């Protein structure tokens, strides 16, 4: 075969190579879009108060029922969800829970915090949460139950609002104004109870008060008859590495709030920050 008849392979920078890269990018984007749908359905199942069926998942996600059927079948096949009840509703599967537990167990923050959180729970006899920011919300990565009979309904993995929860307010209070405002702009300001702040200016005033106090309050704003105090675990730059809260039913709240809750909470946050490394305890 003559030299002119042969075609060397395309090299980077040639038109042919760019066409190949463009096709690869298109496939990558298509794959990412499909993956996002799977994650969206999985998140809906995780967040549901009771196991949802395909119809509810379709309505909540906006995806057609045939699409949701395919997603659910694939998630079941991988052990990420399981059929519940009569087989028409779905809950989280053992494989997903196992993956999540590995993540929590290996979290540097959780490992550094666990002893101080246990001490705080034992001292206050109330429910303790450790939370981190995630996609415009806070997610609990640890929960220590109160020894009392009346407890909170939250669990590890529960997501809570930045503007109605004490951990969310504590986190926002550590941010600079531009970053805080960007998050507030996208915050839904949903009403969870009659006490929830749904006016943006009222939220801003509450955050300024949080900055001045050095800790955050949730006065039945996220859950009726539950009050919480939250504070940030600060890194060397002053930003929150995570936040800790003490939660209790309002009828059980002690009068000496500062001594009973605030001082132990702030001390616990400083202890955790110190365990994470020098300069993190401010």
C-alpha positions as CSV (number, residue, x, y, z in Angstrom):
1,X,0.0,0.0,0.0
2,X,1.3,3.4,-0.9
3,X,2.2,6.0,1.8
4,X,-0.5,8.3,0.5
5,X,-3.2,5.7,0.9
6,X,-2.5,5.0,4.6
7,X,-4.1,7.2,7.3
8,X,-2.2,7.7,10.5
9,X,-4.2,7.7,13.7
10,X,-5.6,11.1,14.8
11,X,-3.4,13.0,17.3
12,X,-4.3,15.4,20.0
13,X,-5.1,18.8,18.5
14,X,-6.2,17.5,15.1
15,X,-9.8,18.0,13.8
16,X,-10.4,14.3,14.1
17,X,-9.2,14.2,17.6
18,X,-11.3,17.1,18.6
19,X,-14.4,15.4,17.1
20,X,-13.6,12.3,19.2
21,X,-13.2,14.4,22.3
22,X,-16.5,16.2,21.6
23,X,-18.3,12.8,21.2
24,X,-16.8,11.6,24.5
25,X,-17.8,14.8,26.3
26,X,-21.4,14.4,25.0
27,X,-21.5,10.8,26.2
28,X,-20.1,11.9,29.6
29,X,-22.7,14.6,30.0
30,X,-25.5,12.2,29.0
31,X,-24.2,9.7,31.6
32,X,-24.1,12.5,34.2
33,X,-27.7,13.5,33.5
34,X,-28.8,9.9,33.9
35,X,-26.8,9.5,37.1
36,X,-28.4,12.7,38.5
37,X,-31.9,11.1,38.0
38,X,-30.9,8.0,39.9
39,X,-29.5,10.2,42.8
40,X,-32.7,12.3,42.8
41,X,-34.9,9.3,43.1
42,X,-32.7,7.8,45.7
43,X,-32.8,11.0,47.7
44,X,-36.6,11.1,47.6
45,X,-36.7,7.6,49.0
46,X,-34.3,8.5,51.7
47,X,-36.2,11.7,52.7
48,X,-39.7,10.2,52.6
49,X,-41.5,10.0,55.9
50,X,-43.0,6.7,54.8
51,X,-41.9,4.3,52.0
52,X,-43.0,5.9,48.7
53,X,-44.4,4.0,45.6
54,X,-43.6,4.7,42.0
55,X,-46.5,7.1,41.6
56,X,-45.3,9.3,44.5
57,X,-41.7,9.2,43.2
58,X,-42.9,10.2,39.8
59,X,-44.9,13.1,41.1
60,X,-42.2,14.3,43.4
61,X,-39.4,14.0,40.8
62,X,-41.3,15.1,37.8
63,X,-40.0,12.0,35.8
64,X,-42.4,9.9,33.8
65,X,-43.5,6.7,35.5
66,X,-41.7,4.4,33.0
67,X,-38.4,6.3,33.8
68,X,-39.0,5.9,37.5
69,X,-39.8,2.2,37.1
70,X,-36.4,1.7,35.3
71,X,-34.5,3.7,37.9
72,X,-36.2,1.8,40.8
73,X,-35.5,-1.6,39.1
74,X,-31.8,-0.6,38.7
75,X,-31.5,0.6,42.3
76,X,-33.0,-2.6,43.6
77,X,-30.7,-4.7,41.4
78,X,-27.7,-3.0,43.1
79,X,-29.1,-3.4,46.6
80,X,-29.4,0.3,47.1
81,X,-33.1,0.1,47.8
82,X,-35.5,-2.7,48.7
83,X,-39.2,-3.3,48.3
84,X,-41.3,-2.8,51.4
85,X,-44.8,-3.7,52.5
86,X,-46.6,-5.4,49.7
87,X,-43.7,-4.8,47.4
88,X,-45.0,-1.6,45.8
89,X,-43.2,0.8,48.0
90,X,-39.5,1.3,48.6
91,X,-36.9,2.0,51.3
92,X,-33.2,2.2,51.6
93,X,-31.3,-1.0,51.1
94,X,-28.6,-2.6,53.2
95,X,-25.9,-1.9,50.7
96,X,-26.5,1.8,50.8
97,X,-26.7,1.9,54.6
98,X,-23.4,-0.1,54.7
99,X,-21.7,2.4,52.4
100,X,-23.0,5.3,54.4
101,X,-21.8,3.7,57.7
102,X,-18.3,3.4,56.3
103,X,-18.3,7.1,55.4
104,X,-19.5,8.1,58.9
105,X,-17.0,5.8,60.6
106,X,-14.1,7.2,58.6
107,X,-15.1,10.9,58.9
108,X,-12.2,12.8,60.6
109,X,-14.7,15.2,62.0
110,X,-16.9,12.5,63.5
111,X,-13.9,10.6,64.9
112,X,-12.5,13.7,66.5
113,X,-15.9,14.7,67.9
114,X,-17.4,11.5,69.3
115,X,-15.8,11.6,72.8
116,X,-16.7,15.3,73.3
117,X,-20.3,14.6,72.0
118,X,-20.8,11.7,74.4
119,X,-19.5,13.9,77.3
120,X,-21.9,16.7,76.3
121,X,-24.9,14.3,76.1
122,X,-24.0,12.8,79.5
123,X,-23.7,16.2,81.0
124,X,-26.9,17.7,79.6
125,X,-29.0,14.4,79.3
126,X,-30.3,15.8,76.0
127,X,-30.1,14.8,72.3
128,X,-26.8,15.9,70.6
129,X,-26.4,16.3,66.8
130,X,-23.3,16.8,64.7
131,X,-24.0,18.3,61.3
132,X,-22.1,19.4,58.2
133,X,-23.2,21.6,55.3
134,X,-24.4,19.8,52.2
135,X,-26.0,21.4,49.1
136,X,-27.6,24.3,50.8
137,X,-28.8,22.4,53.9
138,X,-27.2,20.8,56.9
139,X,-27.1,17.0,57.3
140,X,-26.7,15.1,60.5
141,X,-23.7,12.8,60.5
142,X,-24.0,11.8,64.2
143,X,-26.8,11.7,66.7
144,X,-26.6,10.8,70.4
145,X,-30.0,10.1,72.0
146,X,-31.2,11.6,75.2
147,X,-31.7,9.1,78.0
148,X,-35.1,10.5,78.6
149,X,-38.3,8.9,77.3
150,X,-39.3,11.8,75.1
151,X,-36.8,12.0,72.2
152,X,-36.5,13.7,68.8
153,X,-37.6,12.0,65.6
154,X,-34.4,12.9,63.7
155,X,-31.8,10.3,62.5
156,X,-28.3,10.3,61.0
157,X,-28.7,11.4,57.4
158,X,-31.6,13.8,58.2
159,X,-31.3,17.1,56.3
160,X,-32.4,20.3,57.9
161,X,-32.8,23.9,56.8
162,X,-30.0,26.4,57.1
163,X,-32.4,29.1,58.3
164,X,-34.6,27.3,60.8
165,X,-32.2,24.9,62.5
166,X,-29.7,25.9,65.1
167,X,-26.9,24.1,63.3
168,X,-27.8,25.9,60.1
169,X,-27.8,29.3,61.7
170,X,-24.5,28.5,63.5
171,X,-22.9,27.6,60.2
172,X,-24.3,30.7,58.4
173,X,-23.0,33.0,61.2
174,X,-19.4,31.9,60.4
175,X,-19.5,33.0,56.8
176,X,-18.6,36.3,55.2
177,X,-21.5,38.4,54.1
178,X,-21.2,37.7,50.3
179,X,-21.2,33.9,50.8
180,X,-24.0,34.1,53.4
181,X,-26.1,36.2,51.1
182,X,-25.6,33.8,48.2
183,X,-26.9,31.0,50.3
184,X,-29.8,33.0,51.7
185,X,-30.8,34.0,48.2
186,X,-31.4,30.3,47.3
187,X,-32.8,29.4,50.7
188,X,-36.5,28.3,50.4
189,X,-37.5,29.8,53.7
190,X,-40.2,27.1,54.1
191,X,-42.5,27.3,57.1
192,X,-42.2,24.2,59.4
193,X,-44.0,25.6,62.4
194,X,-45.8,28.7,63.4
195,X,-42.5,30.0,64.8
196,X,-40.4,29.5,61.6
197,X,-38.8,32.7,60.3
198,X,-39.9,33.1,56.6
199,X,-39.0,36.7,56.1
200,X,-35.5,37.2,54.8
201,X,-34.9,40.4,56.8
202,X,-35.9,38.6,60.0
203,X,-33.5,35.8,59.2
204,X,-30.7,38.3,58.6
205,X,-31.4,39.9,62.0
206,X,-31.4,36.5,63.7
207,X,-28.1,35.7,62.1
208,X,-26.6,39.0,63.3
209,X,-27.8,38.1,66.8
210,X,-26.2,34.7,66.4
211,X,-22.9,36.3,65.6
212,X,-23.1,38.6,68.6
213,X,-24.1,35.7,71.0
214,X,-21.6,33.2,69.6
215,X,-24.2,30.5,69.4
216,X,-27.5,29.9,67.6
217,X,-31.0,29.3,68.8
218,X,-33.9,27.3,67.3
219,X,-37.0,28.4,69.2
220,X,-39.5,25.7,67.9
221,X,-38.7,26.9,64.4
222,X,-37.7,23.5,62.9
223,X,-40.0,21.2,64.9
224,X,-42.9,22.1,67.1
225,X,-42.2,21.9,70.9
226,X,-38.5,21.3,70.3
227,X,-35.9,24.0,71.1
228,X,-32.2,23.7,70.2
229,X,-28.9,25.5,70.8
230,X,-26.2,25.2,68.2
231,X,-22.5,26.3,67.8
232,X,-19.8,25.9,65.2
233,X,-16.6,23.9,65.3
234,X,-14.3,26.5,63.7
235,X,-11.3,25.8,61.6
236,X,-8.1,27.9,61.5
237,X,-9.8,30.4,59.1
238,X,-12.8,30.8,61.4
239,X,-15.1,28.9,59.0
240,X,-17.3,26.1,60.4
241,X,-15.9,22.6,59.9
242,X,-19.2,21.3,61.3
243,X,-21.8,22.3,63.9
244,X,-23.1,20.8,67.2
245,X,-26.5,21.2,68.7
246,X,-28.3,20.3,71.9
247,X,-32.0,19.6,71.4
248,X,-34.8,19.1,73.9
249,X,-38.6,19.4,74.3
250,X,-39.6,22.8,75.5
251,X,-41.2,21.5,78.7
252,X,-37.8,20.0,79.8
253,X,-35.7,23.1,79.1
254,X,-33.9,24.3,82.2
255,X,-34.0,27.9,83.3
256,X,-30.2,28.3,83.7
257,X,-29.7,28.1,79.9
258,X,-26.2,29.5,79.9
259,X,-24.8,27.2,82.5
260,X,-26.8,24.1,81.5
261,X,-26.4,24.2,77.8
262,X,-24.4,27.1,76.2
263,X,-21.2,26.8,78.2
264,X,-20.9,23.0,77.8
265,X,-21.8,23.4,74.1
266,X,-19.1,26.0,73.4
267,X,-16.6,24.0,75.4
268,X,-17.3,20.8,73.4
269,X,-16.9,22.7,70.1
270,X,-13.5,24.0,71.3
271,X,-12.4,20.5,72.3
272,X,-13.4,19.0,69.0
273,X,-11.6,21.8,67.1
274,X,-8.4,21.3,69.1
275,X,-8.5,17.6,68.3
276,X,-8.7,18.4,64.6
277,X,-5.5,20.3,64.7
278,X,-3.7,23.5,65.9
279,X,-5.5,26.7,65.1
280,X,-8.9,25.1,64.9
281,X,-10.2,25.9,68.3
282,X,-11.1,29.6,68.0
